[in-house]
Amino acid sequence: MSLYTALIQTRTSSKRLKSKVLLKILNLEIFLIVYKRTLKSKFIKRAIIITSKSKSDDIIEHICKKKNIPFFRGSLRNVLKRYYECSKKNSLNDIVRITSDCPMIDPLIISKVCRQYNKKGVDYASNIITPTFPDGLDVEIFSFKTLKKTLISCKSKKSKEHVTLDMIKNKSIKKYNLKNKKDLSNYRITLDTNEDYIRIKSIFNKFRSIYKPNLKNLTKIILKNKRNFLHKRSQY
């Protein structure tokens, strides 16, 4: 079984909810919850927090050093380049991409996407090409070769910010999309607003664990409170 490294995209300069990744749930910063949950996937051998060189992200470096968590700092705006430089420095052949505003990231979904990536022999695999999972459970994996190819051909500011936008659009890149049994793409469980934080915090507090919430029990919660989780998934 192939094991992979996850690069967890992290920054404090969020616009709608300032420093949202530093908010705490069960006495742990959001980005550390994402880090710990990601490592629960049997396909992930290690995870690296990748943040920016912006002074506002010094706090991320400080926390990582204190907790002995691997980190990398790169461009704030050109996130694609940040991924490339981190991957090159760590000699990664394949990269799992996770974002820190998704504290409900499910290790089982990570494993399923990684398994299909390995099995299908594709350049890129995810569960977001045609979304069927709730927003906030997004997982992507791609080869270093694909990352490099994308960086070289990248022209737009939007593509530099949204790392895999051009990968998904590029028809020459072999892709696989994992689908959920039930289409829940109209729901969201990601962290963008204070209301999201309160909602997500209450779920973790209910289970009294950063590990217990998963797709199965989250689905039950979402379907019982549909109006609280409804949204239209934004398109790049």
C-alpha positions, 0 to 999 in steps of 0.5 A: 500500500502506498503512503502519502504526505499531506500538505495542509494549506493554512493562513491567518489572513482570512477575510470573512472570519479573521484568523479562523484557523486559530480558533479553538475547539476542545482546547485545540486550534482548528488547523491542528484538529485538521492536522490530527484528523488527517493523520488518522488516514491509513494512507497518510504517513505524515502531514506538513502545515504549509503557510505563508511568509507573511508576518501574520502567519508567524503565529502558525510557525510558532505553534508548529515549532512548539508542537514539533509539527513540520511546516513550510512557508512560501508565497501568500498569494501564489499558493500553487508555487507554495505547494510546488516549492514545499513538494520539491524540498521534501522530494514528494512524488505525490501530494495530498491537498487538505485545507485548514478551514475543513475541521470535519475532514474525514480520514476515511474519505482521504483513504478512499480517494488515495486508494483510487488514485493508486488503483486507477493510476491517474494524475489527479484524484479527488471528490470535488470534480463533480461534488457529491460530498458536503463542502468541507470534506474535500480531498485531492491528491496529485502527482508532483509531475502534474503539479510542476506541469500546472505551475509552468503553464499557469497564467491567471491570478485565480489559478495561482490562488486555487491550486488545482483549478487548472488541473481539473480543467486540463483535459490531458490530465487523467482524473478520477472523481470519488462519489458519495452514495447520497448527493449531499453537495448542497450542504456545507460544513466548512469554516467561513463565518462565526455561525459556522464556528459555533455550529462546528464547535457544538458538533465536536462538543457533542462527541467530546472528541476531535476524532469521532465526527465522521461522514456517517454521523455528520450526514445524520446531523445535516439531514436533521437540520438541513436549513442550517447546512444548506448552501450553493457551492461556489465555483471558481 
